[in-house]
Amino acid sequence: MYKTIMVPTDCSGFDREAMRVALRLAERSTAKVHLVRVSGTNAFLGLTGGADGLALSAEALQMELDSELAELHAVAAECRDNTTADVTCAL
């Protein structure tokens, strides 16, 4: 039926019901669940100057990306604890 189920997340907690549905579907169809989060950091897109003219340093950008990725990995680990489906994630 399904091979891969992609679940977008912002790691806010409001997306947990969508994840539960995806995990149930994945278990029934032996599909993989792929959690995807889009970085909210404008500098990630090459837009380093904000409206106030401030620019993020490379270190600040890396810290922000590391933080977002750590949150995503924590959500993926939570999903893995509650399912037999294969769960992967990407930022």
C-alpha positions as CSV (number, residue, x, y, z in Angstrom):
1,M,0.0,0.0,0.0
2,Y,2.4,2.7,1.2
3,K,6.2,2.6,1.0
4,T,7.1,5.9,2.7
5,I,5.0,8.3,4.7
6,M,6.4,11.8,5.0
7,V,5.3,13.7,8.1
8,P,6.2,17.4,8.2
9,T,6.8,18.7,11.7
10,D,7.8,21.9,13.5
11,C,8.4,20.0,16.7
12,S,5.8,22.1,18.5
13,G,3.7,19.3,19.8
14,F,0.7,20.1,17.7
15,D,1.8,17.6,15.1
16,R,1.7,14.6,17.4
17,E,-1.7,13.3,16.2
18,A,-0.5,13.4,12.6
19,M,2.6,11.4,13.7
20,R,0.4,8.8,15.5
21,V,-1.7,8.3,12.4
22,A,1.4,8.0,10.2
23,L,2.9,5.4,12.6
24,R,-0.3,3.4,12.6
25,L,-0.5,3.4,8.8
26,A,3.2,2.5,8.6
27,E,2.8,-0.5,10.9
28,R,-0.1,-1.8,8.8
29,S,1.6,-1.4,5.5
30,T,5.2,-1.9,6.6
31,A,6.0,1.6,5.3
32,K,8.8,3.8,6.5
33,V,8.0,7.1,8.3
34,H,10.2,10.1,7.4
35,L,9.9,13.1,9.6
36,V,10.8,16.3,7.9
37,R,11.4,19.7,9.5
38,V,12.1,22.9,7.6
39,S,14.6,25.2,9.2
40,G,13.2,28.5,10.3
41,T,16.5,30.2,10.1
42,N,16.6,32.7,7.2
43,A,20.4,32.5,7.0
44,F,20.0,28.9,6.1
45,L,18.5,30.1,2.9
46,G,21.3,32.6,2.3
47,L,19.3,35.6,3.7
48,T,21.8,36.7,6.3
49,G,20.6,40.2,6.7
50,G,17.4,40.8,8.7
51,A,15.0,43.7,8.5
52,D,17.0,45.5,11.1
53,G,20.3,44.9,9.1
54,L,21.7,42.4,11.6
55,A,23.5,39.3,10.2
56,L,23.8,35.9,11.9
57,S,27.4,34.7,12.3
58,A,28.3,31.3,11.0
59,E,28.6,30.1,14.6
60,A,25.2,31.4,15.6
61,L,23.7,29.8,12.5
62,Q,25.3,26.5,13.2
63,M,24.0,26.6,16.8
64,E,20.5,27.3,15.6
65,L,20.6,24.4,13.1
66,D,22.1,22.1,15.7
67,S,19.3,23.0,18.1
68,E,16.6,22.4,15.5
69,L,18.2,19.0,14.5
70,A,18.4,17.9,18.2
71,E,14.7,18.7,18.7
72,L,13.9,16.7,15.5
73,H,16.0,13.7,16.7
74,A,14.2,13.8,20.0
75,V,10.8,13.6,18.3
76,A,12.1,10.8,16.1
77,A,13.3,8.9,19.1
78,E,9.9,9.3,20.8
79,C,8.3,7.9,17.7
80,R,10.6,4.9,17.6
81,D,9.7,4.1,21.2
82,N,6.1,3.8,20.2
83,T,6.2,1.8,17.0
84,T,7.8,-1.0,15.1
85,A,8.0,1.1,12.0
86,D,11.3,2.4,10.6
87,V,11.5,6.1,11.5
88,T,14.0,8.5,9.9
89,C,14.2,12.3,10.0
90,A,15.8,15.1,8.1
91,L,16.2,18.9,8.6
